[in-house]
């Protein structure tokens, strides 16, 4: 009972002051129970509605390459996975995805892919300019991993507006357990600071329940997000992939992910917060529950259906067979059923 009272006080403090110490974060995360989650999600919805009403922003996801130079231990498209059917979409195919997405009301396109050396700055800048010329009222979000600051600047100058780069975990020792030695938490975090300095709307985030993760790690992630103050935070449950070293690890839970979504909304009330596909993968109503926990973005897939099954970062990913229009209509009806509505809008962050 004493711990519950303490956690309720910490929730109020988080709402009022938007910050906690590491020790307080550990207490609040470890003290999670059903009643506390209900309180946190109700408070998070209040903040979400205060800044964004009942509007849900959609992002048209285009997974344009599954080639990747990295060998992250959790990822299904890691370099050493020889069972992946590799593909790259052509410029024409990507522009076709944008056209169909625009006709369906999407005003943000998310170009996501592995770290694929084929897509040089020159190729990407030409592509970005063509998308901007065709759809000047749309935002372009990139999610293509770690690049040099000069590369980020060139892509920004070409017209990219936003950049998603999950920091995965702030803690260097934990990061080293999830990635090969050539990758470091410090470098990844520096990329995020570079992106902010250039002027991107930046998205960071982490996996909930990843292997070896401790509550202290999650507390450090919260402190880092507070310091970075990004425009977007993408979190989702860790889900194992059968062709990775983590194939036998336990998945992260829906409950922990939803609770953390609510806490992030209270800490960064104006942030854009996706209800991820991974949430919908671990629970049929996962994305709806994410919205009710404080999220306000969903990212349906605009990729050609024939390649979606090849962009599997984790097992059992949903919506790999649906046409884009089906995805859009399905999500609209799902959001309406819980009292929210999908809007045709760039959906810029207020943070």
Secondary structure, DSSP 8 states (H G I E B T S, - for coil): -HHHHHHHHHHHHHHHHS---HHHHHHHHHT--HHHHHHHHHHHHHHHHHHHTTEEEE-EEEEEE---S---TT-TT-TT-TT----B--HHHHHHHHHHHHHTT--EEEEEE---TTS-HHHHHHHHHHHHHH-TTSEEEEE-----HHHHHHHHHHT--EEE---B-S-HHHHHHHS-TT--HHHHHHHHHHHHHHT-EEEE-BEET-TT--HHHHHHHHHHHHHH--SEE--EE----TTSTTTTS----HHHHHHHHHHHHHHSTT-EEB--HHHHHHSTTHHHHHHHTT--EE--B-S-HHHHTT--SSTT-S-SS--HHHHHHHHHHHHHHTT-EEE-S------
